[in-house]
């Protein structure tokens, strides 16, 4: 989403001595929201990545902090037992997939969450959580059901 006010709010946050602690509060909210969706689906959390391993491969949902400390991006990955990306018509190519791939036209990546937004508008997490629950997890489940290649 295009937010012309975001840079102004980032500037204010950069000068706020409480922002580092508030950023960690936002991080905790994001982790808790994703945990609530991924753990019941069989994903385990290690560091900043939830993953699930089956005979067909490993799926992962990773939280990647921006190097500037303003936001975090949800990155999806699936690798086969051979360590390759799936040879599947629904796989968009490349190693990493973002939540934007699940929309015909996305204004921005709904999986890129500004810490400021998470603090000021906690409901901004809803679209990311709903997309994970309703689209990503069934998509990963279909990839996990694929028969692994026989050698």
N, C-alpha and C positions, 0 to 999 in steps of 0.2 A: 504494500500500500504506500502511495506517495504521501508523505507527511512533511510539509514544508516547515512545520514547527519543530520537528525532531532535532534539527541541528541547534536551534536555540535552546531547547531543553537539554541537549547534551552539553552545551556550553555552561549552562547553569549547574548541571551535575558535576562537571569537571572542577568547578569552583566550590563545590559543597563538600566540606570535610567529612560529612556523614555518608557520602555516596559509596565509598568502598564497602561499608557495612550494609548499606541498602542494596547494593548490587548482589551481595551474597544472600540477602533475604530473597531477592527475586530469583536467584539461582535455585535456592531451596524450594521455592514454589514451583518452578519448572520441573525440577527433578521429581517432586512429589506428584505432580499431575501426570507425568509420563509413567512413573512407577505404578500409579493406579490403573493404567491401561495395559502396560506391558507385563508386569509380574503375573497377573492372572492368566495371561496367554502363554506362560511358560518361559518368559525371558528372564535371565538373571543379569544383575547389574554388577559390572566390574569397572571401577573408575568412572568414566563418563560414557560408557557404552553398555547398552542392554543387548544381549545376544541369545540366540537359540540355535542349538546344533541338532541336526538329524542326519540320517544316512544320505539325504539329497544335498546337504550343504549347511552353511551357516548364514543366518540372517542377523543383521545388526542394526540397531538404531543408536546413533552416536550424537552426542551434544558437543558441538564444536564452537568454542568461544572465539569471538573475533579478536584479533590481536590488539585492537584499540580498547576493548573492554566495555563496549556499548551494547553488544547483543550476543546472541547465541543462535546457531543454526542447527536444525535437526537434519542429519545426513543419514541416508539409508544405504545399506550395502548388503549384497548377497554374494557369497562365493560358493562354488561347487567343491566337492571333496578334493578336486585337483587344484584348487586355488584360483579358478577362472571365474569370470562373470558368467551368468547363465546364458545358454544358447536357447533363448526363449523369445517368442514373438512379442511378448509384453515387456521385455526388458529394454529400456530406452537406449542402452549402450553406455559405455564408460563404466567406471567403477562405482562412483557415487551418484546417488539420486536424491533430489530434494522433494519436499512436499509439493512444490509448484508443478512437478511432473504429473500430478493427479488431477489437474484442472486443465480444461481445454484452453482457457485463457485466464491467466492469473495476473492480477495487477502487480503483485510482488510475490515473494515466497512466503506463504503463510507459516512456514516453519522457521522463519527468521524472526526471533522475538527480541525486541529491544527491552533491556532490563527496566528502563524507565516506564515503558508501557505496562509491563507485568505488574509493577508496583502501583501505577495510577489506575490502570484498567485491567484488573485480574481476569476479566472475561475474555481478554484477547487470547488467552490460552485455549479457549473453547474450540476454535476452528482447527488448531493444530491437533488437539486431543481427539476431536471428532474425526478428522481425516485419518489419524492413526488407527482408530477403532474401526471405522466403517470401510476404509479403502486399503490402507497399508497392510494391516494384519491379515485380511483375506487374501491379498495379493501375495504376501510372504507365505501364507499357508499353502496356496496353490503351488508355489515354487518348491516348498518342502514336500509336497505330494508327488512331484515329478520322480520318475524312476531314474536313479543315477545311471550314467552310462556304464555298460558292461565292457570289461576289457578281456 
